[in-house]
């Protein structure tokens, strides 16, 4: 079975630009969460979506936004990029939030902001 | 504020040793405690997980010990191998209804090196 897939794998942007990251969850999973992992740190929660609705948001500025599509895939958008946005962006999928199963992570998209 | 505190930051053991990684939490509204293993350039992979009503769980060479009253849990790796060299993260899953439901709070990670 295919795991969580993310695209692109790597991305280089300059300050002020906008970026869109994509995620496809494991088949049968309806919830997608996004995390930011800065080098040397644990992942930090950004968003959680379930059935196309935002179910939770972490402590990130409004420059970060996301959405979930009818097929449960998801996009994360970051506007007005800052140097500090350079990180590994991880997508995780699970069955409905609070379900017995935990979250399974994709390989991530490594974003470098110059 | 770090919801889950993890130690040590790094750990070096000889092959066959038993590295132990410790985590502590404050929030009692956590209902699930997974451990993830991450290799350089990869996403975290679920290793083993435990629920707060269980004091110990073993899967192969990996064991989680859980102390609910102390709000602490730890990962033990038996007969460690060089291939176990990776970064390990403990996490706790939010159980409050609302925005924290299902959200994972991660420790800062422990970089484990197993020498051959």
Interface residues (C-beta under 8 A of the other chain):
Chain A: X4 X31 X33 X35 X40 X41 X42 X43 X44 X45 X48 X55 X56 X57 X58 X88 X90 X92 X94 X97 X98 X99 X102 X103 X104 X105 X106 X107 X108 X110
Chain B: X6 X32 X34 X36 X41 X42 X43 X44 X45 X46 X49 X89 X91 X93 X95 X98 X99 X100 X101 X102 X103 X104 X105 X106 X107 X108 X109
